[in-house]
Amino acid sequence: MPAAFLTRLIFQESSFRANVTSPAGAQGVAQFMPGTARERGLIDPFDPEQAVPKAAHFLAELHDRFGNWGLAAAAYNGGPNRVAGWLAARKAGQTRFLPSETENYVFAITGRTAEDWAEEATDRANGDGRSPPMPPATPDKDAQASCAPTLVAIRQSRPALPAIAEAPFAPWGVQLAGNFSKARALTTFQRAGARHRAIIGSLPPMVIGTRLRSRGTRAFYRVRLPAATRAEAIALCRRIQADRGACVVLRS
């Protein structure tokens, strides 16, 4: 298991606080619910030396079941049955979303959306030969060493993830998605990117979060393709529209 993945997940669960209990009743550094702790044979959820290995074993099982670490994280947060139902609905072409908490959780830990991880699992199951998105488990010594820079990055609030939201700013943009949930906005963008791959290619998106007075205090996230000029943005949007896509040109 990638050490950085487990480190980020535990931080996301509890901020490394061993004695915390959530409003829902999840306990300890790995936030096991009492029933799950009993099922996993975890005697004391508040003991990190017991809880972290149990969390790692549980995540490894979820990885084997769902096919990658991103979906394992989703199942750890939202529950295996919920994730299995979401994947089944997705396969059947039905519109269903994971809870926004779970979508944000996966994105915070991995820098990728749950939808992206689901597509990854489908592609690998179909044998497209893509390499795994996260590095394989390392020897114990290397794994321990790799925790140090992860901890530094977390404490400095610098995730250093290859996240889709890390993109340069441009004066103009072609907007393809918008949502109060950053994860859902990015999922919509990635679907558009796959649909118009020949046009969009590897253009990095820019995510702009703003608070709209007419919609309360929550941030609204807009995902756009960057463009240096209005003419460039219009030309790109017209190509997408000609490919039966939807877009709008806006100043950043």
C-alpha positions in Angstrom: 0.0 0.0 0.0 1.4 3.4 -0.9 2.5 5.0 2.4 1.4 8.5 1.3 -2.1 7.2 0.5 -2.6 5.7 4.0 -1.1 8.8 5.6 -3.4 11.2 3.8 -6.4 9.0 4.5 -5.7 8.8 8.3 -5.2 12.6 8.4 -8.5 13.1 6.5 -10.2 10.9 9.0 -8.9 12.4 12.3 -6.1 14.9 11.7 -4.0 12.2 13.5 -6.0 12.7 16.7 -6.1 9.4 18.5 -8.9 10.1 21.0 -11.4 11.8 18.8 -15.0 10.6 18.4 -17.1 11.9 15.5 -20.8 13.1 15.9 -21.8 9.8 14.2 -19.9 7.8 16.7 -16.7 6.9 14.7 -13.8 6.4 17.0 -10.1 6.9 17.1 -7.4 7.9 14.6 -8.9 5.7 11.9 -12.5 6.5 12.7 -13.9 3.0 13.0 -17.6 2.8 13.9 -18.1 0.4 16.9 -19.8 -2.2 14.8 -17.1 -2.2 12.2 -14.4 -2.3 14.9 -16.0 -5.5 16.2 -16.2 -7.0 12.8 -12.5 -6.3 12.1 -11.4 -7.6 15.5 -10.2 -4.2 16.7 -10.3 -4.2 20.5 -9.4 -0.6 21.1 -10.1 1.9 18.3 -8.4 4.6 20.3 -5.1 2.8 20.2 -3.3 3.9 17.0 -1.0 0.8 17.1 -4.1 -1.3 16.7 -6.3 0.9 14.6 -3.9 1.9 11.8 -2.9 -1.7 10.8 -6.6 -2.7 10.9 -7.4 0.3 8.7 -4.6 -0.8 6.3 -5.9 -4.4 6.1 -9.5 -3.2 5.5 -8.3 -0.8 2.7 -6.3 -3.6 1.1 -9.5 -5.8 1.1 -11.4 -2.9 -0.4 -8.7 -2.4 -3.0 -8.9 -6.1 -4.0 -12.7 -5.8 -4.2 -13.0 -2.6 -6.2 -9.8 -2.5 -8.2 -7.9 0.6 -7.1 -7.1 2.8 -4.1 -9.4 5.6 -5.0 -12.5 3.3 -4.9 -11.1 1.7 -1.7 -11.0 5.2 -0.1 -14.6 5.8 -1.3 -15.8 2.5 0.3 -13.9 3.3 3.5 -15.8 6.5 3.8 -19.2 5.8 2.3 -19.4 2.1 2.9 -18.7 -0.9 0.5 -22.3 -1.5 -0.3 -23.0 2.1 -1.3 -20.0 2.1 -3.6 -21.0 -1.2 -5.1 -24.5 0.1 -5.8 -23.1 3.3 -7.3 -20.8 1.3 -9.6 -23.6 -1.0 -10.6 -25.9 2.0 -11.4 -23.1 3.6 -13.4 -22.5 0.4 -15.4 -26.2 0.2 -16.2 -26.2 3.8 -17.5 -28.2 5.2 -14.5 -27.5 8.6 -13.0 -26.5 8.2 -9.4 -24.1 10.2 -7.2 -22.0 9.3 -4.2 -22.6 11.6 -1.2 -20.7 14.8 -1.7 -18.8 14.1 1.5 -17.4 10.9 -0.1 -16.6 12.6 -3.4 -14.7 15.4 -1.5 -13.0 12.8 0.7 -11.6 10.9 -2.3 -10.5 14.0 -4.1 -8.8 15.3 -0.9 -6.8 12.1 -0.5 -5.9 11.2 -4.1 -6.3 14.4 -6.1 -8.7 12.6 -8.5 -12.4 12.2 -8.5 -14.3 9.0 -7.6 -15.7 9.0 -11.2 -12.2 9.1 -12.5 -11.2 6.1 -10.3 -14.3 4.2 -11.5 -13.3 4.8 -15.1 -9.8 3.6 -14.3 -11.2 0.4 -12.8 -13.4 -0.2 -15.8 -10.6 0.4 -18.3 -8.3 -2.0 -16.4 -11.0 -4.6 -16.2 -11.3 -4.4 -19.9 -7.6 -4.8 -20.3 -6.6 -1.5 -21.9 -3.1 -1.9 -20.4 -2.9 1.4 -18.6 -0.4 1.5 -15.7 -1.7 1.8 -12.2 -2.4 5.4 -11.1 -0.5 5.0 -7.8 2.8 3.4 -7.2 2.9 -0.2 -5.9 3.7 -1.0 -2.3 7.3 -0.3 -1.3 9.6 -2.1 1.1 9.1 -1.2 4.8 12.2 1.0 5.0 11.2 3.0 1.9 7.6 3.2 3.0 8.5 4.7 6.4 10.8 7.2 4.7 8.1 8.3 2.3 5.8 9.3 5.2 8.0 12.1 6.2 7.5 14.4 3.1 3.8 13.6 3.2 3.5 14.7 6.8 5.5 17.9 6.0 3.2 18.7 3.0 0.1 18.1 5.1 1.2 20.2 8.0 2.1 23.0 5.6 -1.3 22.7 3.9 0.4 22.0 0.6 -1.1 18.7 -0.7 1.4 18.4 -3.6 -1.1 16.1 -5.4 -1.2 15.8 -9.1 -4.7 17.3 -8.8 -6.7 18.3 -11.8 -7.5 21.6 -10.0 -3.9 22.7 -10.0 -3.8 24.7 -13.3 -2.5 28.0 -14.5 -4.8 31.0 -14.6 -5.8 32.4 -18.0 -7.7 35.7 -18.8 -10.4 33.8 -20.7 -12.0 30.4 -20.4 -14.4 28.0 -22.0 -16.6 26.8 -19.2 -17.7 23.1 -19.4 -18.9 22.5 -15.8 -20.1 24.2 -12.6 -21.3 22.9 -9.3 -21.3 23.7 -5.6 -19.4 20.4 -5.2 -15.9 20.7 -6.6 -15.7 17.0 -7.1 -18.9 16.9 -9.1 -17.9 19.8 -11.2 -14.6 18.0 -12.0 -16.5 14.8 -12.7 -18.6 16.6 -15.3 -15.6 18.2 -16.8 -13.8 14.8 -17.1 -16.9 13.4 -18.9 -16.8 16.3 -21.3 -13.0 15.7 -21.7 -13.6 12.1 -22.6 -16.4 12.9 -25.0 -14.4 15.6 -26.8 -11.0 14.1 -26.4 -9.9 14.9 -30.0 -10.6 18.6 -29.3 -9.7 19.1 -25.7 -6.7 16.6 -25.6 -4.5 17.3 -22.6 -5.5 20.9 -22.0 -5.3 21.5 -18.3 -8.5 22.9 -16.7 -8.7 25.8 -14.3 -11.1 25.7 -11.4 -12.5 29.0 -10.2 -14.4 29.0 -6.9 -16.5 32.0 -6.1 -19.3 32.9 -3.7 -22.5 34.0 -5.4 -24.6 36.4 -3.3 -27.8 35.0 -4.8 -26.9 31.5 -3.7 -25.8 31.9 -0.1 -22.3 31.7 1.3 -21.1 28.4 -0.3 -18.5 28.5 -3.0 -19.6 27.7 -6.5 -16.9 25.9 -8.6 -16.6 26.6 -12.4 -14.3 24.4 -14.5 -13.0 26.0 -17.6 -10.5 25.4 -20.4 -7.9 28.2 -20.3 -7.6 30.6 -23.3 -5.2 33.5 -23.8 -7.7 35.6 -25.7 -11.4 35.9 -26.3 -11.0 34.9 -29.9 -9.1 31.8 -28.9 -11.8 30.8 -26.4 -14.6 31.4 -29.0 -12.8 29.2 -31.5 -12.4 26.4 -29.0 -16.0 26.6 -27.8 -17.3 26.5 -31.4 -15.3 23.3 -32.1 -16.8 21.7 -29.0 -20.3 22.8 -30.0 -19.8 21.4 -33.5 -19.0 18.1 -31.7 -22.4 18.3 -30.0 -21.0 19.7 -26.8 -22.2 22.5 -24.5 -19.9 25.4 -23.5 -19.8 29.1 -22.8 -17.0 31.6 -23.2 -16.4 33.8 -20.1 -13.7 36.2 -18.9 -11.8 34.8 -15.9 
